[in-house]
Structure formats: structure tokens, C-alpha cells
């Protein structure tokens, strides 16, 4: 019985650690069809990261892709 209880505790601990790691990492992926017109709304980056707009501006987020095809609006948090 103690073995099962310890196993459950360790599983819960690893689950919590994994969730915290993913939240702290702050990496998002959006799927965008090639046919979308220029200037289309892709996502609300601030909301998806759980940040307030002033915090988003101070963190200076970057969009990583081989070329610059996205623009982040610092005032709204929209991508």
C-alpha cells in the first residue's frame, strides 16, 4: 500500500512539474493557412500567454520563423 501511495505521489509531482515547465516556457504555435490575406488576425498572444499588456511589452517577445511574416502589435497583444 505504501508503494502505491508513493508511486501516486511521484506521478502527481511529475505531472505538476511538467505543467509548470510548459507554462514557464511560454512557447506558442499557431497554424496559419497560406491563403490568409496580409494583416489577418492570427491570435491574441497576450491572452494565450496569460500576460497583461504592460508585461508583454516589457518582455519584448519575438516571432521566430525563417523570415519575418508576422507582426506583434504591442498595444493589443495581437499577432
Secondary structure as GFF3:
##gff-version 3
##sequence-region A 1 79
A	DSSP	alpha_helix	2	25	.	.	.	ID=ss1
A	DSSP	alpha_helix	45	49	.	.	.	ID=ss2
A	DSSP	alpha_helix	53	59	.	.	.	ID=ss3
###
